[in-house]
Amino acid sequence: MLMTKERRPAIRTLRGWAISVLQEAGAIRECEEHGWIQDRADPHARERAFVMARQDPPPGVSAQAAATAC
């Protein structure tokens, strides 16, 4: 277990990674009844997701491409 940063689960696609970043930032949530992704319409959460994507992109992806994926 890392003490400095919590490990994220392995994500296989850039789309999957972007969804996990948006969920972590609180920009989207999963519908409890259907399992669909719902936008929370929170511009501050979306901006946090962009910042997170730029600061910690997945391996092999540029910061700009990671932010664009979100």
mmCIF file of the N, C-alpha and C atoms, coordinates in Angstrom:
data_MODEL
# 
_entry.id   MODEL 
# 
loop_
_atom_site.group_PDB 
_atom_site.id 
_atom_site.type_symbol 
_atom_site.label_atom_id 
_atom_site.label_alt_id 
_atom_site.label_comp_id 
_atom_site.label_asym_id 
_atom_site.label_entity_id 
_atom_site.label_seq_id 
_atom_site.pdbx_PDB_ins_code 
_atom_site.Cartn_x 
_atom_site.Cartn_y 
_atom_site.Cartn_z 
_atom_site.occupancy 
_atom_site.B_iso_or_equiv 
_atom_site.pdbx_formal_charge 
_atom_site.auth_seq_id 
_atom_site.auth_comp_id 
_atom_site.auth_asym_id 
_atom_site.auth_atom_id 
_atom_site.pdbx_PDB_model_num 
ATOM 1   N N  . MET A 1 1  ? 0.836   -1.172 0.000   1.00 0.00 ? 1  MET A N  1 
ATOM 2   C CA . MET A 1 1  ? 0.000   0.000  0.000   1.00 0.00 ? 1  MET A CA 1 
ATOM 3   C C  . MET A 1 1  ? 0.878   1.231  0.000   1.00 0.00 ? 1  MET A C  1 
ATOM 4   N N  . LEU A 1 2  ? 0.581   2.150  -0.891  1.00 0.00 ? 2  LEU A N  1 
ATOM 5   C CA . LEU A 1 2  ? 1.351   3.375  -0.971  1.00 0.00 ? 2  LEU A CA 1 
ATOM 6   C C  . LEU A 1 2  ? 0.864   4.372  0.067   1.00 0.00 ? 2  LEU A C  1 
ATOM 7   N N  . MET A 1 3  ? 1.781   5.033  0.700   1.00 0.00 ? 3  MET A N  1 
ATOM 8   C CA . MET A 1 3  ? 1.398   5.998  1.726   1.00 0.00 ? 3  MET A CA 1 
ATOM 9   C C  . MET A 1 3  ? 1.201   7.402  1.146   1.00 0.00 ? 3  MET A C  1 
ATOM 10  N N  . THR A 1 4  ? 1.816   7.697  0.001   1.00 0.00 ? 4  THR A N  1 
ATOM 11  C CA . THR A 1 4  ? 1.755   9.037  -0.545  1.00 0.00 ? 4  THR A CA 1 
ATOM 12  C C  . THR A 1 4  ? 0.578   9.260  -1.481  1.00 0.00 ? 4  THR A C  1 
ATOM 13  N N  . LYS A 1 5  ? 0.163   8.235  -2.194  1.00 0.00 ? 5  LYS A N  1 
ATOM 14  C CA . LYS A 1 5  ? -0.906  8.412  -3.164  1.00 0.00 ? 5  LYS A CA 1 
ATOM 15  C C  . LYS A 1 5  ? -1.665  7.102  -3.319  1.00 0.00 ? 5  LYS A C  1 
ATOM 16  N N  . GLU A 1 6  ? -2.957  7.195  -3.319  1.00 0.00 ? 6  GLU A N  1 
ATOM 17  C CA . GLU A 1 6  ? -3.784  6.004  -3.481  1.00 0.00 ? 6  GLU A CA 1 
ATOM 18  C C  . GLU A 1 6  ? -3.683  5.502  -4.917  1.00 0.00 ? 6  GLU A C  1 
ATOM 19  N N  . ARG A 1 7  ? -3.544  4.209  -5.097  1.00 0.00 ? 7  ARG A N  1 
ATOM 20  C CA . ARG A 1 7  ? -3.439  3.630  -6.435  1.00 0.00 ? 7  ARG A CA 1 
ATOM 21  C C  . ARG A 1 7  ? -4.798  3.584  -7.100  1.00 0.00 ? 7  ARG A C  1 
ATOM 22  N N  . ARG A 1 8  ? -4.816  3.898  -8.364  1.00 0.00 ? 8  ARG A N  1 
ATOM 23  C CA . ARG A 1 8  ? -6.030  3.799  -9.163  1.00 0.00 ? 8  ARG A CA 1 
ATOM 24  C C  . ARG A 1 8  ? -6.078  2.428  -9.820  1.00 0.00 ? 8  ARG A C  1 
ATOM 25  N N  . PRO A 1 9  ? -7.275  1.947  -10.108 1.00 0.00 ? 9  PRO A N  1 
ATOM 26  C CA . PRO A 1 9  ? -7.365  0.659  -10.804 1.00 0.00 ? 9  PRO A CA 1 
ATOM 27  C C  . PRO A 1 9  ? -6.811  0.774  -12.226 1.00 0.00 ? 9  PRO A C  1 
ATOM 28  N N  . ALA A 1 10 ? -6.329  -0.320 -12.770 1.00 0.00 ? 10 ALA A N  1 
ATOM 29  C CA . ALA A 1 10 ? -5.804  -0.327 -14.138 1.00 0.00 ? 10 ALA A CA 1 
ATOM 30  C C  . ALA A 1 10 ? -6.947  -0.078 -15.116 1.00 0.00 ? 10 ALA A C  1 
ATOM 31  N N  . ILE A 1 11 ? -6.761  0.879  -15.999 1.00 0.00 ? 11 ILE A N  1 
ATOM 32  C CA . ILE A 1 11 ? -7.767  1.228  -16.997 1.00 0.00 ? 11 ILE A CA 1 
ATOM 33  C C  . ILE A 1 11 ? -7.221  0.826  -18.359 1.00 0.00 ? 11 ILE A C  1 
ATOM 34  N N  . ARG A 1 12 ? -8.025  0.168  -19.155 1.00 0.00 ? 12 ARG A N  1 
ATOM 35  C CA . ARG A 1 12 ? -7.544  -0.367 -20.423 1.00 0.00 ? 12 ARG A CA 1 
ATOM 36  C C  . ARG A 1 12 ? -7.684  0.591  -21.599 1.00 0.00 ? 12 ARG A C  1 
ATOM 37  N N  . THR A 1 13 ? -8.617  1.534  -21.550 1.00 0.00 ? 13 THR A N  1 
ATOM 38  C CA . THR A 1 13 ? -8.807  2.463  -22.663 1.00 0.00 ? 13 THR A CA 1 
ATOM 39  C C  . THR A 1 13 ? -8.739  3.891  -22.159 1.00 0.00 ? 13 THR A C  1 
ATOM 40  N N  . LEU A 1 14 ? -8.471  4.804  -23.078 1.00 0.00 ? 14 LEU A N  1 
ATOM 41  C CA . LEU A 1 14 ? -8.438  6.226  -22.724 1.00 0.00 ? 14 LEU A CA 1 
ATOM 42  C C  . LEU A 1 14 ? -9.829  6.690  -22.293 1.00 0.00 ? 14 LEU A C  1 
ATOM 43  N N  . ARG A 1 15 ? -10.865 6.169  -22.938 1.00 0.00 ? 15 ARG A N  1 
ATOM 44  C CA . ARG A 1 15 ? -12.244 6.522  -22.567 1.00 0.00 ? 15 ARG A CA 1 
ATOM 45  C C  . ARG A 1 15 ? -12.551 6.077  -21.136 1.00 0.00 ? 15 ARG A C  1 
ATOM 46  N N  . GLY A 1 16 ? -12.158 4.851  -20.802 1.00 0.00 ? 16 GLY A N  1 
ATOM 47  C CA . GLY A 1 16 ? -12.364 4.347  -19.447 1.00 0.00 ? 16 GLY A CA 1 
ATOM 48  C C  . GLY A 1 16 ? -11.610 5.174  -18.419 1.00 0.00 ? 16 GLY A C  1 
ATOM 49  N N  . TRP A 1 17 ? -10.396 5.570  -18.765 1.00 0.00 ? 17 TRP A N  1 
ATOM 50  C CA . TRP A 1 17 ? -9.602  6.410  -17.872 1.00 0.00 ? 17 TRP A CA 1 
ATOM 51  C C  . TRP A 1 17 ? -10.302 7.756  -17.662 1.00 0.00 ? 17 TRP A C  1 
ATOM 52  N N  . ALA A 1 18 ? -10.792 8.358  -18.753 1.00 0.00 ? 18 ALA A N  1 
ATOM 53  C CA . ALA A 1 18 ? -11.464 9.657  -18.660 1.00 0.00 ? 18 ALA A CA 1 
ATOM 54  C C  . ALA A 1 18 ? -12.720 9.559  -17.788 1.00 0.00 ? 18 ALA A C  1 
ATOM 55  N N  . ILE A 1 19 ? -13.471 8.488  -17.926 1.00 0.00 ? 19 ILE A N  1 
ATOM 56  C CA . ILE A 1 19 ? -14.665 8.299  -17.098 1.00 0.00 ? 19 ILE A CA 1 
ATOM 57  C C  . ILE A 1 19 ? -14.285 8.200  -15.628 1.00 0.00 ? 19 ILE A C  1 
ATOM 58  N N  . SER A 1 20 ? -13.216 7.483  -15.333 1.00 0.00 ? 20 SER A N  1 
ATOM 59  C CA . SER A 1 20 ? -12.803 7.347  -13.926 1.00 0.00 ? 20 SER A CA 1 
ATOM 60  C C  . SER A 1 20 ? -12.340 8.685  -13.353 1.00 0.00 ? 20 SER A C  1 
ATOM 61  N N  . VAL A 1 21 ? -11.671 9.498  -14.158 1.00 0.00 ? 21 VAL A N  1 
ATOM 62  C CA . VAL A 1 21 ? -11.236 10.825 -13.695 1.00 0.00 ? 21 VAL A CA 1 
ATOM 63  C C  . VAL A 1 21 ? -12.456 11.717 -13.446 1.00 0.00 ? 21 VAL A C  1 
ATOM 64  N N  . LEU A 1 22 ? -13.426 11.685 -14.351 1.00 0.00 ? 22 LEU A N  1 
ATOM 65  C CA . LEU A 1 22 ? -14.639 12.494 -14.175 1.00 0.00 ? 22 LEU A CA 1 
ATOM 66  C C  . LEU A 1 22 ? -15.413 12.064 -12.928 1.00 0.00 ? 22 LEU A C  1 
ATOM 67  N N  . GLN A 1 23 ? -15.464 10.760 -12.659 1.00 0.00 ? 23 GLN A N  1 
ATOM 68  C CA . GLN A 1 23 ? -16.135 10.274 -11.447 1.00 0.00 ? 23 GLN A CA 1 
ATOM 69  C C  . GLN A 1 23 ? -15.380 10.703 -10.202 1.00 0.00 ? 23 GLN A C  1 
ATOM 70  N N  . GLU A 1 24 ? -14.064 10.588 -10.235 1.00 0.00 ? 24 GLU A N  1 
ATOM 71  C CA . GLU A 1 24 ? -13.243 10.955 -9.085  1.00 0.00 ? 24 GLU A CA 1 
ATOM 72  C C  . GLU A 1 24 ? -13.374 12.444 -8.765  1.00 0.00 ? 24 GLU A C  1 
ATOM 73  N N  . ALA A 1 25 ? -13.520 13.270 -9.800  1.00 0.00 ? 25 ALA A N  1 
ATOM 74  C CA . ALA A 1 25 ? -13.655 14.718 -9.604  1.00 0.00 ? 25 ALA A CA 1 
ATOM 75  C C  . ALA A 1 25 ? -15.077 15.109 -9.200  1.00 0.00 ? 25 ALA A C  1 
ATOM 76  N N  . GLY A 1 26 ? -16.023 14.197 -9.350  1.00 0.00 ? 26 GLY A N  1 
ATOM 77  C CA . GLY A 1 26 ? -17.413 14.490 -8.992  1.00 0.00 ? 26 GLY A CA 1 
ATOM 78  C C  . GLY A 1 26 ? -18.198 15.144 -10.107 1.00 0.00 ? 26 GLY A C  1 
ATOM 79  N N  . ALA A 1 27 ? -17.686 15.088 -11.343 1.00 0.00 ? 27 ALA A N  1 
ATOM 80  C CA . ALA A 1 27 ? -18.376 15.709 -12.473 1.00 0.00 ? 27 ALA A CA 1 
ATOM 81  C C  . ALA A 1 27 ? -19.500 14.836 -13.007 1.00 0.00 ? 27 ALA A C  1 
ATOM 82  N N  . ILE A 1 28 ? -19.387 13.522 -12.823 1.00 0.00 ? 28 ILE A N  1 
ATOM 83  C CA . ILE A 1 28 ? -20.430 12.597 -13.264 1.00 0.00 ? 28 ILE A CA 1 
ATOM 84  C C  . ILE A 1 28 ? -20.703 11.599 -12.151 1.00 0.00 ? 28 ILE A C  1 
ATOM 85  N N  . ARG A 1 29 ? -21.838 10.925 -12.269 1.00 0.00 ? 29 ARG A N  1 
ATOM 86  C CA . ARG A 1 29 ? -22.158 9.862  -11.319 1.00 0.00 ? 29 ARG A CA 1 
ATOM 87  C C  . ARG A 1 29 ? -22.935 8.795  -12.055 1.00 0.00 ? 29 ARG A C  1 
ATOM 88  N N  . GLU A 1 30 ? -23.001 7.623  -11.449 1.00 0.00 ? 30 GLU A N  1 
ATOM 89  C CA . GLU A 1 30 ? -23.729 6.510  -12.050 1.00 0.00 ? 30 GLU A CA 1 
ATOM 90  C C  . GLU A 1 30 ? -25.150 6.492  -11.510 1.00 0.00 ? 30 GLU A C  1 
ATOM 91  N N  . CYS A 1 31 ? -26.128 6.354  -12.411 1.00 0.00 ? 31 CYS A N  1 
ATOM 92  C CA . CYS A 1 31 ? -27.527 6.236  -12.018 1.00 0.00 ? 31 CYS A CA 1 
ATOM 93  C C  . CYS A 1 31 ? -27.687 4.945  -11.214 1.00 0.00 ? 31 CYS A C  1 
ATOM 94  N N  . GLU A 1 32 ? -28.231 5.059  -10.017 1.00 0.00 ? 32 GLU A N  1 
ATOM 95  C CA . GLU A 1 32 ? -28.381 3.889  -9.155  1.00 0.00 ? 32 GLU A CA 1 
ATOM 96  C C  . GLU A 1 32 ? -29.374 2.874  -9.719  1.00 0.00 ? 32 GLU A C  1 
ATOM 97  N N  . GLU A 1 33 ? -30.371 3.367  -10.423 1.00 0.00 ? 33 GLU A N  1 
ATOM 98  C CA . GLU A 1 33 ? -31.409 2.480  -10.938 1.00 0.00 ? 33 GLU A CA 1 
ATOM 99  C C  . GLU A 1 33 ? -30.998 1.768  -12.224 1.00 0.00 ? 33 GLU A C  1 
ATOM 100 N N  . HIS A 1 34 ? -30.339 2.494  -13.142 1.00 0.00 ? 34 HIS A N  1 
ATOM 101 C CA . HIS A 1 34 ? -30.043 1.941  -14.460 1.00 0.00 ? 34 HIS A CA 1 
ATOM 102 C C  . HIS A 1 34 ? -28.563 1.709  -14.733 1.00 0.00 ? 34 HIS A C  1 
ATOM 103 N N  . GLY A 1 35 ? -27.682 2.362  -13.981 1.00 0.00 ? 35 GLY A N  1 
ATOM 104 C CA . GLY A 1 35 ? -26.250 2.217  -14.210 1.00 0.00 ? 35 GLY A CA 1 
ATOM 105 C C  . GLY A 1 35 ? -25.704 3.153  -15.274 1.00 0.00 ? 35 GLY A C  1 
ATOM 106 N N  . TRP A 1 36 ? -26.542 4.072  -15.771 1.00 0.00 ? 36 TRP A N  1 
ATOM 107 C CA . TRP A 1 36 ? -26.093 5.021  -16.784 1.00 0.00 ? 36 TRP A CA 1 
ATOM 108 C C  . TRP A 1 36 ? -25.263 6.113  -16.139 1.00 0.00 ? 36 TRP A C  1 
ATOM 109 N N  . ILE A 1 37 ? -24.423 6.745  -16.919 1.00 0.00 ? 37 ILE A N  1 
ATOM 110 C CA . ILE A 1 37 ? -23.629 7.875  -16.431 1.00 0.00 ? 37 ILE A CA 1 
ATOM 111 C C  . ILE A 1 37 ? -24.477 9.133  -16.535 1.00 0.00 ? 37 ILE A C  1 
ATOM 112 N N  . GLN A 1 38 ? -24.502 9.910  -15.456 1.00 0.00 ? 38 GLN A N  1 
ATOM 113 C CA . GLN A 1 38 ? -25.258 11.155 -15.435 1.00 0.00 ? 38 GLN A CA 1 
ATOM 114 C C  . GLN A 1 38 ? -24.316 12.318 -15.160 1.00 0.00 ? 38 GLN A C  1 
ATOM 115 N N  . ASP A 1 39 ? -24.467 13.380 -15.935 1.00 0.00 ? 39 ASP A N  1 
ATOM 116 C CA . ASP A 1 39 ? -23.694 14.598 -15.731 1.00 0.00 ? 39 ASP A CA 1 
ATOM 117 C C  . ASP A 1 39 ? -24.272 15.328 -14.520 1.00 0.00 ? 39 ASP A C  1 
ATOM 118 N N  . ARG A 1 40 ? -23.413 15.765 -13.626 1.00 0.00 ? 40 ARG A N  1 
ATOM 119 C CA . ARG A 1 40 ? -23.885 16.459 -12.433 1.00 0.00 ? 40 ARG A CA 1 
ATOM 120 C C  . ARG A 1 40 ? -24.034 17.959 -12.673 1.00 0.00 ? 40 ARG A C  1 
ATOM 121 N N  . ALA A 1 41 ? -23.668 18.440 -13.858 1.00 0.00 ? 41 ALA A N  1 
ATOM 122 C CA . ALA A 1 41 ? -23.793 19.849 -14.229 1.00 0.00 ? 41 ALA A CA 1 
ATOM 123 C C  . ALA A 1 41 ? -23.065 20.762 -13.244 1.00 0.00 ? 41 ALA A C  1 
ATOM 124 N N  . ASP A 1 42 ? -21.921 20.331 -12.801 1.00 0.00 ? 42 ASP A N  1 
ATOM 125 C CA . ASP A 1 42 ? -21.100 21.111 -11.873 1.00 0.00 ? 42 ASP A CA 1 
ATOM 126 C C  . ASP A 1 42 ? -19.854 21.570 -12.626 1.00 0.00 ? 42 ASP A C  1 
ATOM 127 N N  . PRO A 1 43 ? -19.811 22.849 -13.060 1.00 0.00 ? 43 PRO A N  1 
ATOM 128 C CA . PRO A 1 43 ? -18.659 23.316 -13.837 1.00 0.00 ? 43 PRO A CA 1 
ATOM 129 C C  . PRO A 1 43 ? -17.353 23.266 -13.047 1.00 0.00 ? 43 PRO A C  1 
ATOM 130 N N  . HIS A 1 44 ? -17.426 23.422 -11.741 1.00 0.00 ? 44 HIS A N  1 
ATOM 131 C CA . HIS A 1 44 ? -16.206 23.374 -10.925 1.00 0.00 ? 44 HIS A CA 1 
ATOM 132 C C  . HIS A 1 44 ? -15.644 21.952 -10.882 1.00 0.00 ? 44 HIS A C  1 
ATOM 133 N N  . ALA A 1 45 ? -16.508 20.954 -10.810 1.00 0.00 ? 45 ALA A N  1 
ATOM 134 C CA . ALA A 1 45 ? -16.058 19.563 -10.813 1.00 0.00 ? 45 ALA A CA 1 
ATOM 135 C C  . ALA A 1 45 ? -15.437 19.214 -12.157 1.00 0.00 ? 45 ALA A C  1 
ATOM 136 N N  . ARG A 1 46 ? -16.022 19.695 -13.217 1.00 0.00 ? 46 ARG A N  1 
ATOM 137 C CA . ARG A 1 46 ? -15.456 19.431 -14.548 1.00 0.00 ? 46 ARG A CA 1 
ATOM 138 C C  . ARG A 1 46 ? -14.079 20.073 -14.684 1.00 0.00 ? 46 ARG A C  1 
ATOM 139 N N  . GLU A 1 47 ? -13.932 21.280 -14.175 1.00 0.00 ? 47 GLU A N  1 
ATOM 140 C CA . GLU A 1 47 ? -12.623 21.939 -14.216 1.00 0.00 ? 47 GLU A CA 1 
ATOM 141 C C  . GLU A 1 47 ? -11.600 21.169 -13.377 1.00 0.00 ? 47 GLU A C  1 
ATOM 142 N N  . ARG A 1 48 ? -12.023 20.638 -12.222 1.00 0.00 ? 48 ARG A N  1 
ATOM 143 C CA . ARG A 1 48 ? -11.126 19.806 -11.410 1.00 0.00 ? 48 ARG A CA 1 
ATOM 144 C C  . ARG A 1 48 ? -10.681 18.568 -12.195 1.00 0.00 ? 48 ARG A C  1 
ATOM 145 N N  . ALA A 1 49 ? -11.595 17.999 -12.972 1.00 0.00 ? 49 ALA A N  1 
ATOM 146 C CA . ALA A 1 49 ? -11.260 16.827 -13.786 1.00 0.00 ? 49 ALA A CA 1 
ATOM 147 C C  . ALA A 1 49 ? -10.211 17.189 -14.837 1.00 0.00 ? 49 ALA A C  1 
ATOM 148 N N  . PHE A 1 50 ? -10.349 18.356 -15.474 1.00 0.00 ? 50 PHE A N  1 
ATOM 149 C CA . PHE A 1 50 ? -9.358  18.799 -16.456 1.00 0.00 ? 50 PHE A CA 1 
ATOM 150 C C  . PHE A 1 50 ? -7.989  18.969 -15.810 1.00 0.00 ? 50 PHE A C  1 
ATOM 151 N N  . VAL A 1 51 ? -7.963  19.568 -14.629 1.00 0.00 ? 51 VAL A N  1 
ATOM 152 C CA . VAL A 1 51 ? -6.700  19.765 -13.920 1.00 0.00 ? 51 VAL A CA 1 
ATOM 153 C C  . VAL A 1 51 ? -6.073  18.419 -13.560 1.00 0.00 ? 51 VAL A C  1 
ATOM 154 N N  . MET A 1 52 ? -6.881  17.507 -13.053 1.00 0.00 ? 52 MET A N  1 
ATOM 155 C CA . MET A 1 52 ? -6.384  16.173 -12.701 1.00 0.00 ? 52 MET A CA 1 
ATOM 156 C C  . MET A 1 52 ? -5.834  15.457 -13.936 1.00 0.00 ? 52 MET A C  1 
ATOM 157 N N  . ALA A 1 53 ? -6.520  15.581 -15.061 1.00 0.00 ? 53 ALA A N  1 
ATOM 158 C CA . ALA A 1 53 ? -6.092  14.920 -16.295 1.00 0.00 ? 53 ALA A CA 1 
ATOM 159 C C  . ALA A 1 53 ? -4.761  15.476 -16.779 1.00 0.00 ? 53 ALA A C  1 
ATOM 160 N N  . ARG A 1 54 ? -4.596  16.799 -16.697 1.00 0.00 ? 54 ARG A N  1 
ATOM 161 C CA . ARG A 1 54 ? -3.344  17.415 -17.144 1.00 0.00 ? 54 ARG A CA 1 
ATOM 162 C C  . ARG A 1 54 ? -2.184  17.059 -16.225 1.00 0.00 ? 54 ARG A C  1 
ATOM 163 N N  . GLN A 1 55 ? -2.442  16.969 -14.930 1.00 0.00 ? 55 GLN A N  1 
ATOM 164 C CA . GLN A 1 55 ? -1.375  16.704 -13.966 1.00 0.00 ? 55 GLN A CA 1 
ATOM 165 C C  . GLN A 1 55 ? -0.950  15.246 -13.938 1.00 0.00 ? 55 GLN A C  1 
ATOM 166 N N  . ASP A 1 56 ? -1.856  14.331 -14.199 1.00 0.00 ? 56 ASP A N  1 
ATOM 167 C CA . ASP A 1 56 ? -1.543  12.903 -14.082 1.00 0.00 ? 56 ASP A CA 1 
ATOM 168 C C  . ASP A 1 56 ? -2.148  12.114 -15.246 1.00 0.00 ? 56 ASP A C  1 
ATOM 169 N N  . PRO A 1 57 ? -1.652  12.351 -16.486 1.00 0.00 ? 57 PRO A N  1 
ATOM 170 C CA . PRO A 1 57 ? -2.195  11.610 -17.629 1.00 0.00 ? 57 PRO A CA 1 
ATOM 171 C C  . PRO A 1 57 ? -1.762  10.152 -17.594 1.00 0.00 ? 57 PRO A C  1 
ATOM 172 N N  . PRO A 1 58 ? -2.495  9.293  -18.289 1.00 0.00 ? 58 PRO A N  1 
ATOM 173 C CA . PRO A 1 58 ? -2.082  7.878  -18.335 1.00 0.00 ? 58 PRO A CA 1 
ATOM 174 C C  . PRO A 1 58 ? -0.766  7.744  -19.109 1.00 0.00 ? 58 PRO A C  1 
ATOM 175 N N  . PRO A 1 59 ? -0.052  6.657  -18.881 1.00 0.00 ? 59 PRO A N  1 
ATOM 176 C CA . PRO A 1 59 ? 1.220   6.461  -19.581 1.00 0.00 ? 59 PRO A CA 1 
ATOM 177 C C  . PRO A 1 59 ? 1.055   6.476  -21.098 1.00 0.00 ? 59 PRO A C  1 
ATOM 178 N N  . GLY A 1 60 ? 1.929   7.207  -21.768 1.00 0.00 ? 60 GLY A N  1 
ATOM 179 C CA . GLY A 1 60 ? 1.912   7.262  -23.223 1.00 0.00 ? 60 GLY A CA 1 
ATOM 180 C C  . GLY A 1 60 ? 0.958   8.269  -23.819 1.00 0.00 ? 60 GLY A C  1 
ATOM 181 N N  . VAL A 1 61 ? 0.296   9.067  -22.985 1.00 0.00 ? 61 VAL A N  1 
ATOM 182 C CA . VAL A 1 61 ? -0.667  10.061 -23.461 1.00 0.00 ? 61 VAL A CA 1 
ATOM 183 C C  . VAL A 1 61 ? -0.207  11.430 -22.993 1.00 0.00 ? 61 VAL A C  1 
ATOM 184 N N  . SER A 1 62 ? -0.245  12.410 -23.881 1.00 0.00 ? 62 SER A N  1 
ATOM 185 C CA . SER A 1 62 ? 0.166   13.760 -23.508 1.00 0.00 ? 62 SER A CA 1 
ATOM 186 C C  . SER A 1 62 ? -0.866  14.388 -22.571 1.00 0.00 ? 62 SER A C  1 
ATOM 187 N N  . ALA A 1 63 ? -0.457  15.420 -21.863 1.00 0.00 ? 63 ALA A N  1 
ATOM 188 C CA . ALA A 1 63 ? -1.358  16.106 -20.939 1.00 0.00 ? 63 ALA A CA 1 
ATOM 189 C C  . ALA A 1 63 ? -2.531  16.728 -21.691 1.00 0.00 ? 63 ALA A C  1 
ATOM 190 N N  . GLN A 1 64 ? -2.260  17.286 -22.875 1.00 0.00 ? 64 GLN A N  1 
ATOM 191 C CA . GLN A 1 64 ? -3.316  17.900 -23.674 1.00 0.00 ? 64 GLN A CA 1 
ATOM 192 C C  . GLN A 1 64 ? -4.316  16.853 -24.166 1.00 0.00 ? 64 GLN A C  1 
ATOM 193 N N  . ALA A 1 65 ? -3.838  15.722 -24.624 1.00 0.00 ? 65 ALA A N  1 
ATOM 194 C CA . ALA A 1 65 ? -4.730  14.655 -25.082 1.00 0.00 ? 65 ALA A CA 1 
ATOM 195 C C  . ALA A 1 65 ? -5.566  14.101 -23.929 1.00 0.00 ? 65 ALA A C  1 
ATOM 196 N N  . ALA A 1 66 ? -4.964  14.004 -22.758 1.00 0.00 ? 66 ALA A N  1 
ATOM 197 C CA . ALA A 1 66 ? -5.696  13.508 -21.587 1.00 0.00 ? 66 ALA A CA 1 
ATOM 198 C C  . ALA A 1 66 ? -6.818  14.470 -21.209 1.00 0.00 ? 66 ALA A C  1 
ATOM 199 N N  . ALA A 1 67 ? -6.528  15.778 -21.222 1.00 0.00 ? 67 ALA A N  1 
ATOM 200 C CA . ALA A 1 67 ? -7.555  16.768 -20.904 1.00 0.00 ? 67 ALA A CA 1 
ATOM 201 C C  . ALA A 1 67 ? -8.657  16.772 -21.948 1.00 0.00 ? 67 ALA A C  1 
ATOM 202 N N  . THR A 1 68 ? -8.303  16.556 -23.199 1.00 0.00 ? 68 THR A N  1 
ATOM 203 C CA . THR A 1 68 ? -9.298  16.508 -24.263 1.00 0.00 ? 68 THR A CA 1 
ATOM 204 C C  . THR A 1 68 ? -10.212 15.299 -24.114 1.00 0.00 ? 68 THR A C  1 
ATOM 205 N N  . ALA A 1 69 ? -9.678  14.202 -23.630 1.00 0.00 ? 69 ALA A N  1 
ATOM 206 C CA . ALA A 1 69 ? -10.477 12.983 -23.425 1.00 0.00 ? 69 ALA A CA 1 
ATOM 207 C C  . ALA A 1 69 ? -11.537 13.169 -22.362 1.00 0.00 ? 69 ALA A C  1 
ATOM 208 N N  . CYS A 1 70 ? -11.263 14.042 -21.402 1.00 0.00 ? 70 CYS A N  1 
ATOM 209 C CA . CYS A 1 70 ? -12.251 14.295 -20.346 1.00 0.00 ? 70 CYS A CA 1 
ATOM 210 C C  . CYS A 1 70 ? -13.301 15.217 -20.866 1.00 0.00 ? 70 CYS A C  1 
# 
